Amino acid sequence: MEAILEAKEVSKRFRNGRGIRNVSFEIGRGEIAGLFGPNGAGKTTLLKLITGLIRPDRGTIRLFGCDIPERFEQGMSRVGAVIETADVYEYMSAYDQMKLAARFYPGLPKSRIDQVLEQVGLTPYRGEKAGHYSLGMKMRLALAGALLPEPQLVLLDEPTNGLDIEGIRDVRLTIERLAAEEGISFLISSHMIDDMGKLIDRLGIMRRGEMIRQGLRRDLVPAGVTLEAYYLSQIRQTKGAEDDGQLDGELA
Ligand SMILES: Nc1ncnc2c1ncn2[C@@H]1O[C@H](COP(=O)(O)OP(=O)(O)OP(=O)(O)O)[C@@H](O)[C@H]1O
């Protein structure tokens, strides 16, 4: 497998004793990977480490063969991300927001804005203020911004958070289409395994700051077992421990 993301034994401890410990994870080209775990398990922390928003205490992270944070710009040039909040300007139209975002990427042809709005299904609403959008549409607008520089890997943190069933379906179909038609790989974090379950080729399950399972779905999940049932069985094995993100003991 050609790994486009490799995280090896990554640890990050915040001053309050929370964080992630010894986390390893990898993604191959063209895969849709799901990062699952209860609230506070460390999913967002891992995504922030991958995108260089925070630095690891230990371990290595490579994106497209480039060490992060040393060769950050080169590695991240092929990555798009929507992390924590799908920030959109409520008073601006989708088109104007994309024009603003496009200024970060000098040399980007204007036609790219039309393309990304089309890719996320917002062309009919491109002139409307985002304040009038549903949450699902706002998420897709944030995704359009992440797609501007034609990334080969897109990281999405809880893309279905707060969405209704229709919104979840629209986001899922958008991801599915982008993966199939554009060959984009995805890393999607969620605590709602069913929302994205159908799409997932590879999964990582985090619990209390550790990666308790990771690998290809076909290798991990027995035939006839749903992803949700598998996830619950793995999480229950560590039941009893409070999931407050507090790391046990010192970092290894
Ligand atoms: N900047 C920070 N300073 C201190 N603690 C933090 C910081 N960021 C995260 N944490 C803690 O680290 C743990 C892991 O948090 P993280 O946000 O990565 O979890 P998560 O799996 O993304 O959870 P959720 O599903 O709720 O988003 C939590 O206990 C959280 O409170």
The ligand as a MOL file (V3000), in Angstrom:
LIG
                    3D

  0  0  0     0  0            999 V3000
M  V30 BEGIN CTAB
M  V30 COUNTS 31 33 0 0 0
M  V30 BEGIN ATOM
M  V30 1 N -6.0490 22.5670 23.8180 0
M  V30 2 C -6.3800 21.6670 24.7500 0
M  V30 3 N -5.9910 21.8430 26.0330 0
M  V30 4 C -6.3200 20.9410 26.9760 0
M  V30 5 N -7.0340 19.8250 26.7490 0
M  V30 6 C -7.4570 19.6000 25.5020 0
M  V30 7 C -7.1550 20.5100 24.4280 0
M  V30 8 N -7.7070 20.0180 23.2910 0
M  V30 9 C -8.3210 18.8550 23.6400 0
M  V30 10 N -8.1680 18.6150 24.9660 0
M  V30 11 C -8.6620 17.4320 25.6940 0
M  V30 12 O -8.0920 16.2830 25.0990 0
M  V30 13 C -9.0660 15.2280 25.0530 0
M  V30 14 C -9.2780 14.8020 23.6130 0
M  V30 15 O -10.0220 15.8270 22.9610 0
M  V30 16 P -10.4610 15.7830 21.4490 0
M  V30 17 O -11.1540 17.0620 21.1570 0
M  V30 18 O -9.3030 15.4050 20.6020 0
M  V30 19 O -11.5270 14.5740 21.4590 0
M  V30 20 P -12.5330 14.1290 20.3360 0
M  V30 21 O -12.3890 12.6620 20.2100 0
M  V30 22 O -12.3550 14.9420 19.1200 0
M  V30 23 O -13.9270 14.4390 21.0050 0
M  V30 24 P -15.3080 14.9730 20.3650 0
M  V30 25 O -15.9560 13.7790 19.7370 0
M  V30 26 O -16.0430 15.4450 21.5750 0
M  V30 27 O -14.9680 16.0610 19.4220 0
M  V30 28 C -10.3240 15.7820 25.6950 0
M  V30 29 O -10.3320 15.3800 27.0350 0
M  V30 30 C -10.1680 17.2800 25.5970 0
M  V30 31 O -10.8300 17.9340 26.6500 0
M  V30 END ATOM
M  V30 BEGIN BOND
M  V30 1 1 1 2
M  V30 2 1 2 3
M  V30 3 2 2 7
M  V30 4 2 3 4
M  V30 5 1 4 5
M  V30 6 2 5 6
M  V30 7 1 6 7
M  V30 8 1 6 10
M  V30 9 1 7 8
M  V30 10 2 8 9
M  V30 11 1 9 10
M  V30 12 1 10 11
M  V30 13 1 11 12
M  V30 14 1 11 30
M  V30 15 1 12 13
M  V30 16 1 13 14
M  V30 17 1 13 28
M  V30 18 1 14 15
M  V30 19 1 15 16
M  V30 20 2 16 17
M  V30 21 1 16 18
M  V30 22 1 16 19
M  V30 23 1 19 20
M  V30 24 2 20 21
M  V30 25 1 20 22
M  V30 26 1 20 23
M  V30 27 1 23 24
M  V30 28 2 24 25
M  V30 29 1 24 26
M  V30 30 1 24 27
M  V30 31 1 28 29
M  V30 32 1 28 30
M  V30 33 1 30 31
M  V30 END BOND
M  V30 END CTAB
M  END
